[in-house]
Amino acid sequence: MGLFSFFKKETEIEKLQKKYKKLLQESFDLSKTDRAASDLKRGEAEAIADQIEQLKNNPS
């Protein structure tokens, strides 16, 4: 990590990974009170995971 690494722009994969992690945390938090909403969040997270895999396999 260099001195100016904080200026580096996030890649699309990094953005999706952050979103994925956030959705999983929300899913976990909801699982304690609302199972259906938790399942929906988990589904959104899985869709993001699929997008990440596509980008990793087909970097364009």
Phi, psi and omega in degrees: 000116182275176182299323184255020182295337180288348175275346182297132180284140178294141175280167179299320180297317180297321178297315180294323179296321177297316180297318179300313181297319179296315180296321178296321178295317178297320179299315179298315180297319180290333184299339181281338186234326186219094185298321181296315179295323177299317179296323178295316178297319179297321178296319177298318180297319179295324177295321177295319179299321177296319178297318179299315179298318178299317180293324179291323182279334182230063180293120181238000000 
